Amino acid sequence: MTIICKKHHRSTVVLTAVFAAIIMTPVCVAADIDNPSAPIKTDTASMTARGVLRPGQTAEIAAGMSGRLFSVPYKSGQYFKRGAVLARFDCKRQEAELAALTVAHKTLSLKFENTNELYKAGAAGALDVSIAESEMSQASAEIEVINARLKDCVIYAPFAGYVTMQHMRSFETPALNAPIYSVLRAGSLEISVIAPSSWMRWAKPKQRFVFHVDETDTRMEAEIIRLGAMVDPVSQTIELTAKPRGKIGPNLAGMSGHAVFDTNITGAK
């Protein structure tokens, strides 16, 4: 039998009576009816707040050049290792330009050496030597430019992770800085907890709690690493960012749950 008794406009007391051999044992749970989203205090000496798992690091992998994509091998949801080739451009034109500039540089180097020998023999002026050296240096600079462009022909993974979205396909031609992938770092999760601003009285970095994940029905030990820089003036809440302690298990970014703080440890009232 369940009896709901109103005490006053601020709170409600729910009494659950369990009858066994004429013995009634009441268990009371107090909740704020004016703010249903407020943490619930129970006789288990705990306080709860909703939270969500989010990736510790995300990135947009963009095109460093404008050209035709030769290969974009990873699809949404696929795992990649650090250093894996995420995309490769068709750079035959740049390679041909590099070959031509290399030959031109060799020719200009021979011209500079010959002009320098003529200058020593008195058959050429100092200006001729300076011009020959300048032409050789210009060819060297152009080679460096092409080599820099060739580095953008292949995009390597900066870390091990997962593709969350593939924006381009093979044989498409993205513009400079156009996104090719959206990725997240593997094994790096954070927990974002939206808590009442009053929790700032006791919630501090290194404060530990347990996060219950709804989708997988699992528990994760966690520790606060930082508090939000400001309080939301409308909801009077603040964001607590935490990191899991130990194994993440089957839990993924985007899953939600609730954080449970032991008030006996936190000293919250």
N, C-alpha and C positions, 0 to 999 in steps of 0.2 A: 504494500500500500504506500502511495506517495502523497504527501501533504505539502502544499505550498502556502506559506504564511507570510503576508506582507508586514514588515516591521515599520517602515516609513518609506518616503519617496526615494531615498538614496539607495536602498539595498533590498535584497530578497533573500530569505533563508529557506533552503530546500531541505526537508527532513525526509529521509528514506527509512522507513521502519521495516525491519525484517523480523518476522515472528517465527520463533522456534521454541516449542515447549513452553509457551506463554511468556517467553522472555523477549523484550523489545530492545534492540540496540540501535540508537540513532547515529547517523553520520551526517555532519553538516558541511555544506559547501556554500561559501559567500561569493556573490557576484554583484557587480555594479550595473544596475539596470539602465542608468542614464548613459553609460558608455559600454555597450556590449563588447567592443573590441579590446577593452582594458584587460590586463593580465588577471588571471583567476587565482585566488589564494585558496588552498585546500589544507586539510589537516596533515598532508604529506610534506608541509613546509617547503613548497616549491612555487616558483613564478614562471610563467610561460609567455612567449611572444613568437609571432610568425616570422619565418625567414625563408630565404631561397639560396640555392647553391649557384654560384656563378664562376666562370673561369678565372684563374689567377692572372692569365695574360692572353690577350687576343691581338690579332694583327691583320691588316689588309695588305696582301701581297700585290703590289702594283707593277705595271710595265715600266721598265726603265728606258724604253725606247719605243718608237713607233715602227711597227713592222709586222709581217705575217707570222703567226704562231705556227711552229712546226709540230710541237707536241705539248699537250696539257693533260698529263696522264691520270691525275687524281680526281676522283669524284667526291661529291658530298658524303661525309661520314667515313671516308677512308683515313687510315692512319699512315703517317709518313715519319721516317727517321730524320734526325738532324743531318743536314748535308745532302738530302735526297734532291734530285732534279725535279722541281715542281713545274717548270715550263722551259721550253726551248724555242727560240726564234729562228727563222730562216735568215741567216746572215751571209749568204754567198756573195752578195754585192759588197759588203764591208770587207770580206776576206779578199776579194779581188782588188779592192782599193788598197788594202794593206800590201798586197804583193806588188802592185804598181809603184807605190811609194817606197817600198824597200829597194826596188831596182833604181828608182830615181835618186834615192839617198846614196846608193853605192856610186852612181855616176858623178854626183856632186862632190862626193868625198875624193874621188880621183882627180876631179877638176881642181879642188882646193889644194891637194898635195902637189899637183903639177904647177899651179900658179905660185905656190910658196917656193918651189925650187927655182922657178924663173926669177922670182923676186930676189933670191939669194945670189943669183947669177947676174943680177942687174938688168934682166930683160923684161921685168914687170914692175909696176908700181905698187906701193902699199895699199892704194885704193882697190886695185884688182884683187889683192889677197883678202881684204876685208869683205868685198862683195862675194867672193867665192865661199868664204867661211860663213857668211850670213845665209846664203842659199842652202848650204849644207845643214845649218842649224834649223832653218825653216822646215826642211824635209824631215828632220828628226822630230820636231814638234808635231807635225802632221801625223807621223807614225804613232806618237803617243796618244793623239786624239782617237785614232782608229782603234788602237788597243783598248782604250777606255770604253769605247762603244761595244767592242766585242765582248767585254765582260758582262754587259747587259743582255747578251744573247742567251745566256743561261741563268735561270733563277734557281738558287739553292735554298733549301729550307733552313731558316735560322735556328730552329729548335725542333725537337720531336713533338708531334701533335696530330691534330685531326682537322680535316677540311670541313668547315661548317657550310660553306657555299662556294660553288664554282661559277664564276661570272663569265668566263670566256671558254671557248672550245677551240680545238685544233683547226688551223687554217683560217681563223678569224684574224682581223687586223686591228688590234686595240690602239687607241691613241696613247700618247705619252702620259704616264701616271694613271692610266685607267686601271681599275682593280681587276685582278685575275682570280684571286682566291680570297676568301675570308677564312682565317684559321684560328685555332685556339691551342694553347700549350697543353700537352698531355701531362697527367698526374699533378696538375696544379689547380686546386679548387679553393675558393673562399666562400664563406657563409655570410650573407648580408641579413642581419636581424633588424627589424623595425620595432623599436622598443619605446615605451613612454619616456618622455624627457626626464621624468622624476627619477628614472634609474641612474641618472648621472651621479646621484649621491653615493652610489656604491659600485657601479659598473666601471671597471678600470682595465687597462691592458694587462694581459696575463690572467685575467679572470677566466676560470674554466666552467664549462657547462656541457650538457648533452643535447645533441641535435637529433631529433627523430625525423627521418625522411619518410614522407607519405607514400611515394610511389613504390619504394622497395621495402617498406616496413622494417627499416634497419636503424641502428643507433650509431652515432658518430661522436666520439669525444672531441671537443673543440676548445679553442682558447682565443679570447679577444685579442686582436693585435692593434686595433685603433678605434677611436670613436669619431663620429661625424663632426665636421667643423661647424655645423650650425643646426639649430632645432627648427623643424617645420612649424611655422607659426599657426597654421590652420589645425593640423592634427595633433600638435604638441608631442611629436615623436622625434626620435633621433636614430640614425643608422649606426649599428654596431657591426664592425667587420671583424670576422674571426677566421682562423685557419684550422682545418681538421688536424687532429693528432693521431698518428698511426695510419693504418690502411684506409683508403677511400672506398674500396669494395666496388659494388656494381653501380654506385651512385654517379650521376652525370650532372653537368651544368644545366641549370634550368629547373631542376627538381626542387620542390618546396617541402616545408615541414615546420616543426615548431621547436624552439629552443627552450630547454628546461633548466632553470637555475635553482640550486639548492639554497634557500634563504638562510639555513643554519650556517652555511659557509660564507655567503655574501654579506650577511648582516643586514639584509633588506628587511623592511617592515611593511 
